[in-house]
Amino acid sequence: MTQSFDTVIKGGHVVLRNEVRKLDIGIKDGVIATLAETLDGSADSIIQADGATVVPGMIDIHVHLNEPGLAEWEGIPTGTAALAAGGCTTCFDMPLNGLPPTTTTEALALKESLAKDRSRVDYAFWGGLVPGNLEQLEPLAKQGVVGYKAFLSAAGGKQEGAFREVDDTTLYAGMAEIARLGKILALHAESEQIVSALAAHTIASGRESALDYARSRPVYAEVEAVKRALFYARLTGCALHFVHISTPEAVEEICLARAAGQDVTLETCPHYLVLTEEAMRDIGPLAKCAPPLRTAREQEGLWQALGRGEIDMITSDHSPCPPDMKTASSWFEIWGGISGAQSSLELLLGEGHVRRGLPLPLLCRALATHPAERFGLHPRKGEITVGADADVAIVEFAPYVLEHGQLFDRHKQNPYVGRTMECQVKQTVLRGTVVYDWERGFAGSPQGLLLREERRVTI
């Protein structure tokens, strides 16, 4: 019987969960209906992918879109445009860089209203754990947050009502409640006691350069916070996810806890894999983040951990700001965030596969499959398989130089401008529809949908 499809993606090298095969992808009603070596059925649309690689659309669980209240920093239309152009098809927006932050059901409802019909990719929202909002955690869960985010160091916001870090009492009580709710707590793991004391001493000594800033947030500040959080989670039974881990020492602690039976995952970011602390001096303030960029030794340790499958996910931690916040005489006053939403997939596949020879299925599990599984979106999202949403990126492995004019985020402060990228996203397909094309730009109005957790699994 001849099949009829809405769209067929033909001739691509398709990255499946554990292998790469040359396949045609038949799409019907936004879902992958068939995978076959050759599809001869009729189709309303044909996407030619000969010579290209078809990968699952990235699921970026760590972005800051800055609405409501701080749209001049980024905004949902521009931030999600950058994500779509980079091969991302789903994002999770963090709760902190908005006014109000997403720590109440009212703030979540406002954020949902702002995202409706304005996002280029599918999306979900994190709630926040902050001092004083424990009673909001259950209502936020019922309203659909994917989990909760907390800071163990200062969150950076100086405005009235901004997101605040947790003290240990709030952390422990929050973990107990989140465990009861069956949700996940995501943690920015740096010890505030350590980093604030070191920063104060460094500034008082008149040392305010890029490397002075890096030395004020040492490896042991991350490791101490990770170990403390793991201890509390073991006592409470709370599932944890550590964001933007920057050191192999912290990866090791998390893996030991997981081997001992704790429910814990971790992510790192492309900037820790492709930039070292020297980039803060060479590139300048666009390369400032927290935790800071590390040494070449630590970077190599992260690559080794990724190759062993110890790093579960890769996220952008897209953290934009107005240009004037990236200008100050002291590195301690510069906004600490990297705007790399558009480059994550290309960097990981280029650096990881082309330059280091890591298998594409391993890299795509970190970019898409594991995030979908951890946060209850699999099998609908995260994998090229029959029955899943037809969310893919069509990638050409040919070098190009990233230029400022190719960027779509609001302020285009990407630290990778001028870098030779080893691959390029040619098209991004969301639920069977081409939403971005390298030559033609964006197709039609934003089509992103709000997602809810369906079935969370242990990875």
C-alpha positions as CSV (number, residue, x, y, z in Angstrom):
1,M,0.0,0.0,0.0
2,T,1.4,3.4,-1.0
3,Q,1.7,5.8,1.8
4,S,1.0,9.5,1.7
5,F,3.0,12.0,3.7
6,D,2.8,15.7,4.4
7,T,6.6,15.9,4.2
8,V,9.5,13.6,3.4
9,I,13.1,14.4,4.3
10,K,15.1,12.5,1.7
11,G,18.6,11.1,1.6
12,G,20.0,12.4,4.8
13,H,22.4,10.6,7.2
14,V,20.0,10.3,10.1
15,V,21.4,10.2,13.7
16,L,19.4,7.7,15.6
17,R,19.8,6.8,19.3
18,N,22.7,4.5,18.8
19,E,23.7,4.7,15.1
20,V,23.7,6.8,12.0
21,R,21.9,5.5,8.9
22,K,21.0,6.9,5.5
23,L,17.2,7.1,5.7
24,D,14.2,8.9,4.4
25,I,11.9,10.3,7.0
26,G,8.2,10.3,6.3
27,I,6.2,12.9,8.3
28,K,2.4,13.0,8.8
29,D,0.5,15.4,11.1
30,G,3.7,16.7,12.5
31,V,4.9,13.2,13.7
32,I,7.5,10.9,12.3
33,A,5.4,8.2,10.5
34,T,8.0,6.1,8.8
35,L,11.8,5.7,8.6
36,A,13.0,3.8,5.6
37,E,15.9,3.5,3.2
38,T,13.7,4.8,0.4
39,L,10.2,6.3,0.6
40,D,8.3,6.3,-2.7
41,G,4.9,7.5,-1.5
42,S,3.4,10.8,-2.3
43,A,4.2,13.9,-0.2
44,D,3.0,17.5,-0.2
45,S,6.6,18.6,0.5
46,I,10.0,17.2,-0.1
47,I,13.1,18.3,1.8
48,Q,16.3,17.2,0.1
49,A,18.9,16.3,2.6
50,D,21.4,14.5,0.3
51,G,24.9,14.8,1.7
52,A,23.6,16.4,5.0
53,T,23.2,15.0,8.5
54,V,19.8,15.0,10.1
55,V,19.9,15.2,13.9
56,P,17.3,15.5,16.6
57,G,16.3,19.1,17.3
58,M,18.2,20.3,20.3
59,I,16.3,20.5,23.6
60,D,18.0,23.4,25.4
61,I,16.8,23.2,29.0
62,H,18.7,26.3,30.2
63,V,17.9,29.6,28.6
64,H,17.1,33.1,29.9
65,L,14.6,34.9,27.8
66,N,14.1,37.8,30.3
67,E,10.4,38.3,30.0
68,P,8.5,39.8,31.8
69,G,10.1,43.0,32.8
70,L,13.5,42.8,31.2
71,A,12.7,42.4,27.5
72,E,15.3,45.0,26.7
73,W,17.8,42.3,27.7
74,E,16.5,39.7,25.2
75,G,12.8,38.8,24.7
76,I,11.0,35.7,23.6
77,P,10.8,36.5,19.9
78,T,14.5,37.2,19.5
79,G,15.8,34.6,21.9
80,T,13.8,31.8,20.3
81,A,14.7,32.9,16.8
82,A,18.3,32.5,17.7
83,L,17.6,29.0,19.2
84,A,15.7,27.9,16.1
85,A,18.5,29.2,13.8
86,G,20.9,27.0,15.8
87,G,18.9,23.8,15.4
88,C,17.0,24.0,18.7
89,T,13.3,22.9,18.7
90,T,12.5,23.1,22.4
91,C,13.7,25.3,25.2
92,F,13.1,25.6,29.0
93,D,13.1,29.2,30.3
94,M,14.8,29.8,33.6
95,P,12.8,31.6,36.4
96,L,15.3,34.3,37.5
97,N,15.9,37.0,34.8
98,G,12.4,38.4,34.7
99,L,10.5,40.9,36.9
100,P,8.7,39.3,38.6
101,P,10.7,36.1,38.6
102,T,8.8,32.8,38.2
103,T,8.4,32.0,41.9
104,T,4.6,32.3,42.1
105,T,1.7,31.0,40.0
106,E,0.8,34.6,39.1
107,A,4.3,35.1,37.6
108,L,4.1,31.8,35.8
109,A,0.7,32.7,34.3
110,L,2.1,36.0,33.1
111,K,5.1,34.3,31.5
112,E,2.8,31.8,29.7
113,S,0.7,34.6,28.3
114,L,3.8,36.4,27.0
115,A,5.1,33.3,25.3
116,K,1.9,32.3,23.6
117,D,2.2,32.8,19.8
118,R,5.6,34.5,20.2
119,S,8.0,31.6,20.4
120,R,9.8,30.1,17.4
121,V,10.3,26.8,19.3
122,D,8.3,24.7,21.7
123,Y,8.9,25.7,25.3
124,A,8.4,24.9,29.0
125,F,9.1,26.9,32.2
126,W,11.1,26.4,35.3
127,G,9.8,27.6,38.6
128,G,12.0,29.0,41.3
129,L,13.0,28.1,44.8
130,V,13.8,31.2,46.9
131,P,13.5,32.2,50.5
132,G,9.8,32.6,51.4
133,N,8.1,30.7,48.6
134,L,7.8,27.2,49.9
135,E,4.1,27.3,49.8
136,Q,4.2,28.1,46.1
137,L,6.0,25.0,45.1
138,E,3.0,22.7,44.9
139,P,0.8,25.2,43.0
140,L,3.6,25.8,40.5
141,A,3.9,22.0,40.0
142,K,0.1,21.8,39.4
143,Q,0.5,24.6,36.9
144,G,3.1,22.7,34.9
145,V,6.6,23.8,35.7
146,V,9.3,21.2,34.7
147,G,11.1,21.7,37.9
148,Y,12.6,24.3,40.2
149,K,15.8,26.3,40.0
150,A,17.8,27.5,43.1
151,F,21.1,29.4,43.5
152,L,23.6,28.5,46.1
153,S,25.5,31.7,45.3
154,A,24.1,35.2,44.6
155,A,21.9,35.2,41.6
156,G,23.1,38.6,40.3
157,G,19.9,40.5,40.1
158,K,20.0,43.9,41.9
159,Q,16.5,45.1,41.2
160,E,13.8,45.1,43.8
161,G,12.0,41.8,43.7
162,A,14.8,40.0,41.9
163,F,15.6,36.3,42.3
164,R,17.6,35.5,45.5
165,E,19.8,32.6,46.5
166,V,18.7,30.1,49.1
167,D,20.1,29.7,52.6
168,D,20.7,26.1,53.8
169,T,17.4,26.0,55.8
170,T,15.4,27.0,52.7
171,L,17.5,24.5,50.6
172,Y,16.8,21.6,52.9
173,A,13.1,22.4,53.3
174,G,12.7,23.0,49.6
175,M,14.3,19.7,48.7
176,A,11.9,17.9,51.1
177,E,8.9,19.5,49.5
178,I,10.2,19.0,45.9
179,A,10.8,15.3,46.7
180,R,7.2,15.0,48.0
181,L,6.0,16.5,44.7
182,G,8.1,14.2,42.6
183,K,9.8,17.0,40.8
184,I,13.4,18.0,40.1
185,L,15.6,20.7,41.7
186,A,18.2,22.4,39.4
187,L,21.1,24.0,41.2
188,H,23.6,26.7,40.4
189,A,26.4,25.1,42.6
190,E,28.9,27.7,43.9
191,S,29.5,28.4,47.5
192,E,28.4,32.0,48.2
193,Q,30.5,32.0,51.4
194,I,33.6,31.2,49.5
195,V,33.1,33.3,46.4
196,S,31.9,36.4,48.2
197,A,34.8,36.3,50.6
198,L,37.4,35.8,47.9
199,A,35.8,38.5,45.7
200,A,35.9,41.0,48.6
201,H,39.5,40.2,49.4
202,T,40.5,40.4,45.7
203,I,38.8,43.7,45.1
204,A,40.2,45.2,48.3
205,S,43.7,44.2,47.1
206,G,43.1,46.2,43.9
207,R,43.0,43.2,41.6
208,E,40.0,43.4,39.3
209,S,41.2,41.8,36.0
210,A,39.6,38.9,34.1
211,L,41.9,36.3,35.7
212,D,41.4,37.9,39.1
213,Y,37.7,37.3,38.7
214,A,38.3,33.7,37.7
215,R,40.5,33.0,40.7
216,S,37.8,34.4,43.0
217,R,35.5,31.6,41.9
218,P,37.8,28.5,42.3
219,V,37.1,24.9,41.5
220,Y,36.7,24.1,45.2
221,A,33.8,26.6,45.5
222,E,31.9,24.5,42.9
223,V,32.8,21.2,44.4
224,E,31.9,22.2,48.0
225,A,28.4,23.3,46.8
226,V,27.9,20.2,44.8
227,K,28.8,17.9,47.8
228,R,26.6,19.9,50.2
229,A,23.6,19.7,47.9
230,L,24.1,16.0,47.3
231,F,24.2,15.5,51.1
232,Y,20.9,17.3,51.6
233,A,19.4,15.5,48.6
234,R,20.4,12.1,50.1
235,L,18.7,13.0,53.3
236,T,15.5,14.3,51.6
237,G,15.3,12.0,48.6
238,C,15.2,15.0,46.2
239,A,16.0,14.5,42.6
240,L,18.7,16.9,41.5
241,H,20.0,18.4,38.3
242,F,23.2,20.4,38.4
243,V,23.4,23.2,35.9
244,H,26.5,24.5,34.0
245,I,29.1,22.3,35.7
246,S,32.5,23.6,34.8
247,T,35.0,21.1,36.4
248,P,35.8,17.4,36.1
249,E,36.1,17.3,39.9
250,A,32.4,18.2,40.3
251,V,31.5,15.7,37.6
252,E,33.3,13.0,39.6
253,E,31.4,13.8,42.8
254,I,28.0,13.7,40.9
255,C,28.9,10.4,39.3
256,L,29.9,8.9,42.6
257,A,26.5,9.9,44.1
258,R,24.7,8.5,41.1
259,A,26.6,5.2,41.4
260,A,25.5,5.1,45.1
261,G,21.8,5.3,44.0
262,Q,21.0,9.1,44.1
263,D,18.7,10.5,41.4
264,V,21.0,13.1,39.9
265,T,22.0,14.5,36.5
266,L,24.3,17.2,35.3
267,E,24.8,19.5,32.3
268,T,27.7,21.5,31.0
269,C,27.8,24.2,28.4
270,P,29.7,24.7,25.1
271,H,31.6,27.6,26.5
272,Y,33.3,25.4,29.0
273,L,34.2,22.9,26.2
274,V,35.6,25.3,23.6
275,L,36.8,28.4,25.6
276,T,39.4,28.6,28.4
277,E,40.0,31.3,30.9
278,E,42.4,33.0,28.5
279,A,39.3,33.8,26.4
280,M,38.2,36.3,29.0
281,R,41.4,38.2,28.3
282,D,41.4,37.7,24.5
283,I,37.6,38.0,23.8
284,G,36.8,40.3,26.7
285,P,33.7,40.7,28.7
286,L,31.5,38.7,26.3
287,A,33.3,35.7,27.7
288,K,32.5,36.4,31.4
289,C,30.2,33.8,33.1
290,A,29.7,32.2,36.4
291,P,31.1,29.7,37.2
292,P,34.0,31.2,35.2
293,L,35.8,29.7,32.3
294,R,38.4,27.2,33.5
295,T,41.9,26.1,32.5
296,A,42.8,23.9,29.5
297,R,43.3,21.0,32.0
298,E,39.8,21.2,33.3
299,Q,38.4,21.6,29.9
300,E,40.1,18.5,28.7
301,G,38.7,16.7,31.8
302,L,35.2,17.7,30.7
303,W,35.7,16.3,27.2
304,Q,36.9,13.1,28.6
305,A,33.9,12.9,30.9
306,L,31.5,13.6,28.0
307,G,33.1,10.9,26.0
308,R,32.6,8.4,28.8
309,G,28.9,9.4,29.0
310,E,29.2,11.0,32.4
311,I,27.8,14.4,31.3
312,D,24.1,14.0,30.7
313,M,23.3,17.1,28.8
314,I,24.6,20.1,26.9
315,T,22.8,23.4,27.4
316,S,23.6,27.0,26.2
317,D,22.8,28.8,29.5
318,H,22.0,31.7,27.1
319,S,22.3,34.6,29.5
320,P,22.0,37.9,27.6
321,C,22.1,41.5,28.8
322,P,22.2,45.1,27.3
323,P,25.6,46.0,25.9
324,D,26.3,48.6,28.6
325,M,26.2,45.8,31.2
326,K,29.2,44.3,29.5
327,T,31.3,47.4,30.0
328,A,33.0,48.3,33.3
329,S,36.5,48.9,34.5
330,S,36.3,46.1,37.0
331,W,35.5,42.6,35.9
332,F,33.6,42.1,39.1
333,E,31.0,44.7,37.9
334,I,30.5,43.2,34.4
335,W,27.3,41.1,33.9
336,G,28.3,37.4,34.0
337,G,26.5,35.7,31.2
338,I,27.3,34.3,27.7
339,S,24.9,34.8,24.8
340,G,25.4,31.6,22.8
341,A,22.0,30.2,22.1
342,Q,22.5,30.1,18.4
343,S,25.8,28.2,18.5
344,S,25.4,25.3,20.9
345,L,24.6,22.5,18.5
346,E,27.1,23.6,15.9
347,L,29.9,24.0,18.5
348,L,29.2,20.6,20.1
349,L,29.0,18.7,16.8
350,G,31.9,20.6,15.2
351,E,34.3,20.4,18.2
352,G,33.1,17.0,19.5
353,H,32.6,15.1,16.3
354,V,34.8,16.7,13.6
355,R,37.8,17.6,15.8
356,R,37.6,15.0,18.5
357,G,35.9,12.1,16.8
358,L,33.2,11.6,19.3
359,P,30.2,9.6,17.9
360,L,27.2,11.6,16.7
361,P,24.7,9.5,18.6
362,L,26.5,10.2,21.9
363,L,26.5,13.9,21.2
364,C,22.9,14.0,20.2
365,R,21.8,12.1,23.3
366,A,23.4,14.9,25.3
367,L,21.7,17.6,23.1
368,A,18.3,16.1,22.9
369,T,17.5,12.6,24.1
370,H,18.6,12.8,27.7
371,P,16.9,16.2,28.3
372,A,13.7,14.8,26.9
373,E,13.9,11.7,29.1
374,R,14.9,13.5,32.3
375,F,12.1,16.0,32.1
376,G,9.3,13.8,30.9
377,L,9.1,14.7,27.2
378,H,10.3,11.4,25.8
379,P,9.3,9.6,23.6
380,R,7.4,12.6,22.1
381,K,10.6,14.6,21.9
382,G,14.4,14.1,21.8
383,E,14.9,11.3,19.3
384,I,14.3,10.5,15.6
385,T,12.0,7.6,15.9
386,V,8.6,6.6,14.6
387,G,5.9,8.2,16.7
388,A,8.0,11.2,17.9
389,D,7.4,14.8,16.9
390,A,9.2,15.5,13.7
391,D,11.7,17.9,15.4
392,V,15.0,17.8,13.5
393,A,17.9,20.0,12.4
394,I,19.5,19.4,9.0
395,V,23.2,20.0,9.3
396,E,26.0,20.3,6.7
397,F,29.5,19.4,7.8
398,A,31.3,22.2,5.9
399,P,33.3,24.9,7.7
400,Y,32.1,28.5,7.8
401,V,33.0,31.6,9.7
402,L,30.4,32.9,12.1
403,E,29.6,36.6,11.4
404,H,27.8,39.1,13.5
405,G,25.2,39.7,10.8
406,Q,24.1,36.0,11.0
407,L,22.9,36.3,14.6
408,F,19.3,36.6,15.6
409,D,19.4,37.3,19.4
410,R,18.6,40.8,20.5
411,H,22.0,42.2,21.1
412,K,24.2,39.8,19.1
413,Q,26.9,39.6,21.8
414,N,28.0,36.1,20.8
415,P,31.7,35.4,21.8
416,Y,32.1,33.0,18.9
417,V,31.8,35.6,16.2
418,G,34.9,35.2,13.9
419,R,35.3,31.6,14.8
420,T,35.4,28.9,12.1
421,M,32.5,26.6,12.8
422,E,32.9,23.0,11.5
423,C,29.3,22.6,10.6
424,Q,26.2,24.6,9.9
425,V,22.5,24.3,10.5
426,K,20.8,24.6,7.2
427,Q,17.2,24.0,8.2
428,T,15.3,23.5,11.5
429,V,12.1,21.5,11.4
430,L,9.5,21.8,14.2
431,R,6.7,19.2,14.3
432,G,7.2,18.7,10.5
433,T,7.3,22.3,9.5
434,V,10.5,24.1,8.4
435,V,10.7,27.0,10.8
436,Y,14.2,28.2,9.8
437,D,16.1,28.0,6.6
438,W,19.7,29.2,6.2
439,E,18.9,30.9,2.8
440,R,15.3,32.1,3.3
441,G,15.2,32.8,7.0
442,F,12.2,32.2,9.2
443,A,8.9,30.7,7.8
444,G,5.7,32.4,8.8
445,S,4.6,33.3,12.3
446,P,6.0,31.7,15.5
447,Q,4.6,28.2,16.0
448,G,6.1,27.2,19.4
449,L,3.8,25.4,21.9
450,L,3.8,25.1,25.7
451,L,4.8,21.6,26.8
452,R,3.9,19.6,29.8
453,E,5.7,16.7,31.4
454,E,4.4,13.4,30.2
455,R,6.6,10.6,31.4
456,R,9.9,11.2,33.3
457,V,12.4,8.4,33.2
458,T,15.8,7.8,34.8
459,I,18.7,8.2,32.5
